[in-house]
Amino acid sequence: MKSLLNGGNPRTATFRWQHFDQTGARVAGVNHTTNVICNPLYTIYQTTRNKDRLSVLKVLQNTTELEFILNSLTYELLDTFNLPAKWINQLKLLPQQVALTETEFNFLIDEYLSKLGSQHRSRVCESAAIAFYHQQSAIPVIKTLLCDDAP
Protein backbone atom coordinates (compact mmCIF):
# COMPACT_ATOMS: atom_id res chain seq x y z
CA MET A 1 0.00 0.00 0.00
CA LYS A 2 2.90 2.38 0.69
CA SER A 3 3.93 2.33 -2.99
CA LEU A 4 0.47 3.56 -3.95
CA LEU A 5 0.71 6.46 -1.55
CA ASN A 6 4.06 7.45 -3.06
CA GLY A 7 2.65 7.86 -6.56
CA GLY A 8 3.03 4.23 -7.66
CA ASN A 9 0.80 2.73 -10.32
CA PRO A 10 -2.16 1.03 -8.61
CA ARG A 11 -2.29 -1.64 -11.29
CA THR A 12 1.20 -2.79 -10.34
CA ALA A 13 0.09 -3.48 -6.78
CA THR A 14 -0.04 -7.21 -6.26
CA PHE A 15 -3.63 -8.30 -6.45
CA ARG A 16 -4.91 -11.27 -8.41
CA TRP A 17 -8.02 -9.65 -9.88
CA GLN A 18 -9.59 -6.36 -10.90
CA HIS A 19 -13.31 -5.60 -10.92
CA PHE A 20 -15.01 -3.78 -13.80
CA ASP A 21 -18.47 -2.26 -13.86
CA GLN A 22 -20.39 0.38 -15.77
CA THR A 23 -23.17 2.73 -14.78
CA GLY A 24 -25.12 5.40 -16.60
CA ALA A 25 -24.13 9.03 -16.23
CA ARG A 26 -25.40 12.30 -17.66
CA VAL A 27 -22.88 14.84 -18.86
CA ALA A 28 -24.33 18.23 -19.83
CA GLY A 29 -27.71 16.55 -20.36
CA VAL A 30 -26.31 13.78 -22.61
CA ASN A 31 -26.21 10.09 -21.67
CA HIS A 32 -22.72 8.71 -21.06
CA THR A 33 -21.31 5.68 -19.25
CA THR A 34 -19.05 5.74 -16.21
CA ASN A 35 -16.59 2.83 -16.23
CA VAL A 36 -15.16 1.65 -12.92
CA ILE A 37 -12.04 -0.49 -12.49
CA CYS A 38 -11.10 -1.38 -8.93
CA ASN A 39 -9.80 -3.84 -6.40
CA PRO A 40 -9.43 -3.40 -2.63
CA LEU A 41 -6.37 -1.16 -3.21
CA TYR A 42 -7.68 1.41 -5.69
CA THR A 43 -10.59 2.63 -7.82
CA ILE A 44 -10.45 4.32 -11.22
CA TYR A 45 -13.44 6.06 -12.80
CA GLN A 46 -13.57 7.07 -16.44
CA THR A 47 -16.63 8.39 -18.25
CA THR A 48 -17.07 7.56 -21.94
CA ARG A 49 -19.66 8.55 -24.51
CA ASN A 50 -20.48 4.97 -25.51
CA LYS A 51 -21.09 1.68 -23.73
CA ASP A 52 -19.41 -0.88 -25.94
CA ARG A 53 -16.33 -3.12 -26.04
CA LEU A 54 -14.17 -0.44 -27.63
CA SER A 55 -15.01 1.98 -24.81
CA VAL A 56 -14.04 -0.67 -22.24
CA LEU A 57 -10.78 -1.26 -24.12
CA LYS A 58 -10.09 2.48 -24.17
CA VAL A 59 -10.42 2.51 -20.38
CA LEU A 60 -8.16 -0.54 -20.06
CA GLN A 61 -5.59 0.93 -22.46
CA ASN A 62 -5.73 4.16 -20.40
CA THR A 63 -5.37 6.38 -23.48
CA THR A 64 -7.29 9.17 -25.15
CA GLU A 65 -7.15 7.37 -28.50
CA LEU A 66 -7.37 3.60 -28.86
CA GLU A 67 -4.45 1.74 -30.36
CA PHE A 68 -4.62 -1.36 -32.54
CA ILE A 69 -2.29 -4.05 -33.86
CA LEU A 70 -2.68 -6.93 -36.29
CA ASN A 71 -0.84 -9.95 -34.90
CA SER A 72 -1.41 -13.61 -34.10
CA LEU A 73 -3.70 -12.79 -31.14
CA THR A 74 -5.83 -10.59 -33.41
CA TYR A 75 -6.35 -13.49 -35.81
CA GLU A 76 -6.99 -15.95 -32.99
CA LEU A 77 -9.75 -13.66 -31.68
CA LEU A 78 -11.19 -13.14 -35.17
CA ASP A 79 -11.35 -16.91 -35.55
CA THR A 80 -13.28 -17.07 -32.26
CA PHE A 81 -15.62 -14.35 -33.58
CA ASN A 82 -16.09 -16.42 -36.77
CA LEU A 83 -14.93 -13.68 -39.13
CA PRO A 84 -15.06 -15.06 -42.69
CA ALA A 85 -11.70 -16.08 -44.19
CA LYS A 86 -12.07 -13.58 -47.03
CA TRP A 87 -11.84 -10.69 -44.55
CA ILE A 88 -9.00 -12.28 -42.59
CA ASN A 89 -7.06 -12.69 -45.85
CA GLN A 90 -7.65 -9.00 -46.66
CA LEU A 91 -6.45 -7.99 -43.18
CA LYS A 92 -3.25 -9.97 -43.67
CA LEU A 93 -2.37 -7.60 -46.54
CA LEU A 94 -2.30 -4.66 -44.11
CA PRO A 95 0.72 -3.75 -41.93
CA GLN A 96 1.37 -6.48 -39.35
CA GLN A 97 2.99 -6.11 -35.93
CA VAL A 98 2.67 -2.29 -36.18
CA ALA A 99 0.89 -0.26 -33.52
CA LEU A 100 -1.72 1.99 -35.15
CA THR A 101 -3.83 4.79 -33.72
CA GLU A 102 -7.60 4.65 -34.04
CA THR A 103 -7.45 7.21 -36.86
CA GLU A 104 -4.80 5.23 -38.77
CA PHE A 105 -6.56 1.90 -38.26
CA ASN A 106 -9.95 3.26 -39.35
CA PHE A 107 -8.34 4.78 -42.45
CA LEU A 108 -6.86 1.39 -43.43
CA ILE A 109 -10.17 -0.40 -42.85
CA ASP A 110 -12.07 2.24 -44.85
CA GLU A 111 -9.51 2.12 -47.66
CA TYR A 112 -8.88 -1.62 -47.99
CA LEU A 113 -11.96 -3.29 -46.48
CA SER A 114 -14.62 -0.77 -47.51
CA LYS A 115 -17.30 -3.44 -47.97
CA LEU A 116 -16.80 -4.91 -44.50
CA GLY A 117 -20.17 -4.92 -42.69
CA SER A 118 -20.62 -3.00 -39.44
CA GLN A 119 -20.75 -6.09 -37.19
CA HIS A 120 -17.62 -7.62 -38.76
CA ARG A 121 -15.89 -4.23 -38.60
CA SER A 122 -16.65 -4.05 -34.87
CA ARG A 123 -15.13 -7.50 -34.33
CA VAL A 124 -12.00 -6.55 -36.31
CA CYS A 125 -11.55 -3.37 -34.26
CA GLU A 126 -12.21 -5.13 -30.96
CA SER A 127 -9.77 -7.94 -31.78
CA ALA A 128 -7.01 -5.56 -32.86
CA ALA A 129 -7.53 -3.37 -29.76
CA ILE A 130 -7.46 -6.39 -27.43
CA ALA A 131 -4.29 -7.62 -29.16
CA PHE A 132 -2.65 -4.21 -28.73
CA TYR A 133 -3.59 -4.11 -25.04
CA HIS A 134 -2.01 -7.52 -24.43
CA GLN A 135 1.28 -6.70 -26.18
CA GLN A 136 1.83 -3.17 -24.82
CA SER A 137 4.09 -2.61 -21.82
CA ALA A 138 3.16 0.91 -20.67
CA ILE A 139 0.74 -0.40 -18.04
CA PRO A 140 0.33 -3.84 -16.47
CA VAL A 141 -2.14 -6.07 -18.29
CA ILE A 142 -5.03 -7.12 -16.10
CA LYS A 143 -4.94 -10.93 -15.90
CA THR A 144 -8.36 -11.52 -14.29
CA LEU A 145 -11.19 -9.07 -14.87
CA LEU A 146 -14.37 -9.71 -12.89
CA CYS A 147 -17.64 -8.26 -14.09
CA ASP A 148 -21.33 -8.98 -14.12
CA ASP A 149 -23.06 -10.64 -17.06
CA ALA A 150 -24.42 -7.43 -18.61
CA PRO A 151 -24.29 -7.42 -22.42
ROMAR-305618 format. One record per residue (C-alpha): residue number from 1; residue in three letters; x, y, z. Coordinates in Angstrom, 3 decimals. Layout:
# residues N
<node seq="NUM" type="ALA" px="X" py="Y" pz="Z"/>
...
***
This chain:
# residues 151
<node seq="1" type="MET" px="0.000" py="0.000" pz="0.000"/>
<node seq="2" type="LYS" px="2.903" py="2.383" pz="0.687"/>
<node seq="3" type="SER" px="3.932" py="2.332" pz="-2.985"/>
<node seq="4" type="LEU" px="0.473" py="3.555" pz="-3.950"/>
<node seq="5" type="LEU" px="0.707" py="6.460" pz="-1.550"/>
<node seq="6" type="ASN" px="4.055" py="7.449" pz="-3.058"/>
<node seq="7" type="GLY" px="2.650" py="7.855" pz="-6.556"/>
<node seq="8" type="GLY" px="3.030" py="4.229" pz="-7.664"/>
<node seq="9" type="ASN" px="0.800" py="2.734" pz="-10.323"/>
<node seq="10" type="PRO" px="-2.157" py="1.028" pz="-8.606"/>
<node seq="11" type="ARG" px="-2.287" py="-1.640" pz="-11.294"/>
<node seq="12" type="THR" px="1.204" py="-2.785" pz="-10.338"/>
<node seq="13" type="ALA" px="0.087" py="-3.483" pz="-6.783"/>
<node seq="14" type="THR" px="-0.043" py="-7.210" pz="-6.261"/>
<node seq="15" type="PHE" px="-3.633" py="-8.301" pz="-6.454"/>
<node seq="16" type="ARG" px="-4.914" py="-11.274" pz="-8.405"/>
<node seq="17" type="TRP" px="-8.017" py="-9.646" pz="-9.884"/>
<node seq="18" type="GLN" px="-9.590" py="-6.357" pz="-10.900"/>
<node seq="19" type="HIS" px="-13.307" py="-5.605" pz="-10.915"/>
<node seq="20" type="PHE" px="-15.010" py="-3.785" pz="-13.796"/>
<node seq="21" type="ASP" px="-18.469" py="-2.264" pz="-13.856"/>
<node seq="22" type="GLN" px="-20.389" py="0.380" pz="-15.768"/>
<node seq="23" type="THR" px="-23.172" py="2.733" pz="-14.783"/>
<node seq="24" type="GLY" px="-25.119" py="5.403" pz="-16.604"/>
<node seq="25" type="ALA" px="-24.128" py="9.034" pz="-16.227"/>
<node seq="26" type="ARG" px="-25.400" py="12.300" pz="-17.657"/>
<node seq="27" type="VAL" px="-22.884" py="14.845" pz="-18.860"/>
<node seq="28" type="ALA" px="-24.329" py="18.232" pz="-19.832"/>
<node seq="29" type="GLY" px="-27.715" py="16.549" pz="-20.355"/>
<node seq="30" type="VAL" px="-26.315" py="13.783" pz="-22.610"/>
<node seq="31" type="ASN" px="-26.215" py="10.092" pz="-21.666"/>
<node seq="32" type="HIS" px="-22.719" py="8.711" pz="-21.062"/>
<node seq="33" type="THR" px="-21.310" py="5.683" pz="-19.253"/>
<node seq="34" type="THR" px="-19.047" py="5.739" pz="-16.210"/>
<node seq="35" type="ASN" px="-16.589" py="2.827" pz="-16.226"/>
<node seq="36" type="VAL" px="-15.161" py="1.654" pz="-12.915"/>
<node seq="37" type="ILE" px="-12.037" py="-0.489" pz="-12.494"/>
<node seq="38" type="CYS" px="-11.105" py="-1.382" pz="-8.934"/>
<node seq="39" type="ASN" px="-9.803" py="-3.837" pz="-6.397"/>
<node seq="40" type="PRO" px="-9.430" py="-3.400" pz="-2.629"/>
<node seq="41" type="LEU" px="-6.370" py="-1.165" pz="-3.212"/>
<node seq="42" type="TYR" px="-7.678" py="1.414" pz="-5.694"/>
<node seq="43" type="THR" px="-10.590" py="2.630" pz="-7.816"/>
<node seq="44" type="ILE" px="-10.449" py="4.317" pz="-11.219"/>
<node seq="45" type="TYR" px="-13.443" py="6.058" pz="-12.799"/>
<node seq="46" type="GLN" px="-13.572" py="7.067" pz="-16.443"/>
<node seq="47" type="THR" px="-16.633" py="8.391" pz="-18.250"/>
<node seq="48" type="THR" px="-17.073" py="7.563" pz="-21.937"/>
<node seq="49" type="ARG" px="-19.656" py="8.551" pz="-24.515"/>
<node seq="50" type="ASN" px="-20.478" py="4.968" pz="-25.514"/>
<node seq="51" type="LYS" px="-21.093" py="1.684" pz="-23.729"/>
<node seq="52" type="ASP" px="-19.409" py="-0.884" pz="-25.936"/>
<node seq="53" type="ARG" px="-16.330" py="-3.118" pz="-26.039"/>
<node seq="54" type="LEU" px="-14.171" py="-0.437" pz="-27.626"/>
<node seq="55" type="SER" px="-15.012" py="1.976" pz="-24.806"/>
<node seq="56" type="VAL" px="-14.039" py="-0.666" pz="-22.241"/>
<node seq="57" type="LEU" px="-10.779" py="-1.263" pz="-24.124"/>
<node seq="58" type="LYS" px="-10.090" py="2.478" pz="-24.170"/>
<node seq="59" type="VAL" px="-10.421" py="2.512" pz="-20.385"/>
<node seq="60" type="LEU" px="-8.159" py="-0.541" pz="-20.061"/>
<node seq="61" type="GLN" px="-5.585" py="0.932" pz="-22.458"/>
<node seq="62" type="ASN" px="-5.726" py="4.159" pz="-20.400"/>
<node seq="63" type="THR" px="-5.370" py="6.379" pz="-23.480"/>
<node seq="64" type="THR" px="-7.289" py="9.168" pz="-25.155"/>
<node seq="65" type="GLU" px="-7.147" py="7.370" pz="-28.502"/>
<node seq="66" type="LEU" px="-7.369" py="3.597" pz="-28.860"/>
<node seq="67" type="GLU" px="-4.452" py="1.735" pz="-30.363"/>
<node seq="68" type="PHE" px="-4.620" py="-1.365" pz="-32.536"/>
<node seq="69" type="ILE" px="-2.295" py="-4.053" pz="-33.857"/>
<node seq="70" type="LEU" px="-2.677" py="-6.926" pz="-36.286"/>
<node seq="71" type="ASN" px="-0.844" py="-9.952" pz="-34.904"/>
<node seq="72" type="SER" px="-1.410" py="-13.612" pz="-34.096"/>
<node seq="73" type="LEU" px="-3.702" py="-12.794" pz="-31.144"/>
<node seq="74" type="THR" px="-5.830" py="-10.585" pz="-33.411"/>
<node seq="75" type="TYR" px="-6.351" py="-13.495" pz="-35.812"/>
<node seq="76" type="GLU" px="-6.992" py="-15.950" pz="-32.988"/>
<node seq="77" type="LEU" px="-9.749" py="-13.662" pz="-31.684"/>
<node seq="78" type="LEU" px="-11.186" py="-13.136" pz="-35.166"/>
<node seq="79" type="ASP" px="-11.353" py="-16.906" pz="-35.554"/>
<node seq="80" type="THR" px="-13.280" py="-17.074" pz="-32.257"/>
<node seq="81" type="PHE" px="-15.619" py="-14.350" pz="-33.585"/>
<node seq="82" type="ASN" px="-16.086" py="-16.424" pz="-36.773"/>
<node seq="83" type="LEU" px="-14.931" py="-13.677" pz="-39.128"/>
<node seq="84" type="PRO" px="-15.059" py="-15.063" pz="-42.690"/>
<node seq="85" type="ALA" px="-11.702" py="-16.084" pz="-44.193"/>
<node seq="86" type="LYS" px="-12.073" py="-13.581" pz="-47.034"/>
<node seq="87" type="TRP" px="-11.839" py="-10.693" pz="-44.549"/>
<node seq="88" type="ILE" px="-9.000" py="-12.280" pz="-42.595"/>
<node seq="89" type="ASN" px="-7.060" py="-12.685" pz="-45.853"/>
<node seq="90" type="GLN" px="-7.645" py="-8.996" pz="-46.660"/>
<node seq="91" type="LEU" px="-6.450" py="-7.987" pz="-43.176"/>
<node seq="92" type="LYS" px="-3.246" py="-9.969" pz="-43.670"/>
<node seq="93" type="LEU" px="-2.370" py="-7.600" pz="-46.542"/>
<node seq="94" type="LEU" px="-2.298" py="-4.657" pz="-44.114"/>
<node seq="95" type="PRO" px="0.718" py="-3.748" pz="-41.932"/>
<node seq="96" type="GLN" px="1.372" py="-6.485" pz="-39.354"/>
<node seq="97" type="GLN" px="2.990" py="-6.113" pz="-35.925"/>
<node seq="98" type="VAL" px="2.667" py="-2.293" pz="-36.179"/>
<node seq="99" type="ALA" px="0.887" py="-0.256" pz="-33.518"/>
<node seq="100" type="LEU" px="-1.717" py="1.994" pz="-35.146"/>
<node seq="101" type="THR" px="-3.827" py="4.793" pz="-33.717"/>
<node seq="102" type="GLU" px="-7.600" py="4.649" pz="-34.039"/>
<node seq="103" type="THR" px="-7.448" py="7.206" pz="-36.859"/>
<node seq="104" type="GLU" px="-4.798" py="5.227" pz="-38.765"/>
<node seq="105" type="PHE" px="-6.556" py="1.901" pz="-38.256"/>
<node seq="106" type="ASN" px="-9.951" py="3.255" pz="-39.351"/>
<node seq="107" type="PHE" px="-8.340" py="4.776" pz="-42.453"/>
<node seq="108" type="LEU" px="-6.862" py="1.394" pz="-43.427"/>
<node seq="109" type="ILE" px="-10.170" py="-0.402" pz="-42.851"/>
<node seq="110" type="ASP" px="-12.067" py="2.244" pz="-44.849"/>
<node seq="111" type="GLU" px="-9.507" py="2.124" pz="-47.658"/>
<node seq="112" type="TYR" px="-8.881" py="-1.620" pz="-47.985"/>
<node seq="113" type="LEU" px="-11.961" py="-3.286" pz="-46.484"/>
<node seq="114" type="SER" px="-14.616" py="-0.766" pz="-47.507"/>
<node seq="115" type="LYS" px="-17.304" py="-3.440" pz="-47.968"/>
<node seq="116" type="LEU" px="-16.804" py="-4.905" pz="-44.498"/>
<node seq="117" type="GLY" px="-20.173" py="-4.915" pz="-42.694"/>
<node seq="118" type="SER" px="-20.622" py="-2.997" pz="-39.443"/>
<node seq="119" type="GLN" px="-20.749" py="-6.092" pz="-37.191"/>
<node seq="120" type="HIS" px="-17.625" py="-7.618" pz="-38.762"/>
<node seq="121" type="ARG" px="-15.892" py="-4.234" pz="-38.596"/>
<node seq="122" type="SER" px="-16.653" py="-4.054" pz="-34.871"/>
<node seq="123" type="ARG" px="-15.130" py="-7.499" pz="-34.329"/>
<node seq="124" type="VAL" px="-12.003" py="-6.551" pz="-36.306"/>
<node seq="125" type="CYS" px="-11.553" py="-3.367" pz="-34.263"/>
<node seq="126" type="GLU" px="-12.215" py="-5.133" pz="-30.964"/>
<node seq="127" type="SER" px="-9.771" py="-7.941" pz="-31.777"/>
<node seq="128" type="ALA" px="-7.007" py="-5.564" pz="-32.858"/>
<node seq="129" type="ALA" px="-7.526" py="-3.368" pz="-29.762"/>
<node seq="130" type="ILE" px="-7.456" py="-6.387" pz="-27.435"/>
<node seq="131" type="ALA" px="-4.294" py="-7.622" pz="-29.164"/>
<node seq="132" type="PHE" px="-2.654" py="-4.210" pz="-28.728"/>
<node seq="133" type="TYR" px="-3.591" py="-4.112" pz="-25.036"/>
<node seq="134" type="HIS" px="-2.015" py="-7.520" pz="-24.430"/>
<node seq="135" type="GLN" px="1.278" py="-6.697" pz="-26.184"/>
<node seq="136" type="GLN" px="1.828" py="-3.166" pz="-24.820"/>
<node seq="137" type="SER" px="4.087" py="-2.612" pz="-21.817"/>
<node seq="138" type="ALA" px="3.158" py="0.912" pz="-20.675"/>
<node seq="139" type="ILE" px="0.741" py="-0.403" pz="-18.038"/>
<node seq="140" type="PRO" px="0.329" py="-3.836" pz="-16.467"/>
<node seq="141" type="VAL" px="-2.139" py="-6.072" pz="-18.289"/>
<node seq="142" type="ILE" px="-5.034" py="-7.117" pz="-16.099"/>
<node seq="143" type="LYS" px="-4.945" py="-10.925" pz="-15.904"/>
<node seq="144" type="THR" px="-8.356" py="-11.516" pz="-14.291"/>
<node seq="145" type="LEU" px="-11.195" py="-9.070" pz="-14.868"/>
<node seq="146" type="LEU" px="-14.366" py="-9.715" pz="-12.885"/>
<node seq="147" type="CYS" px="-17.642" py="-8.260" pz="-14.090"/>
<node seq="148" type="ASP" px="-21.332" py="-8.976" pz="-14.125"/>
<node seq="149" type="ASP" px="-23.061" py="-10.639" pz="-17.063"/>
<node seq="150" type="ALA" px="-24.421" py="-7.433" pz="-18.609"/>
<node seq="151" type="PRO" px="-24.290" py="-7.415" pz="-22.417"/>
***
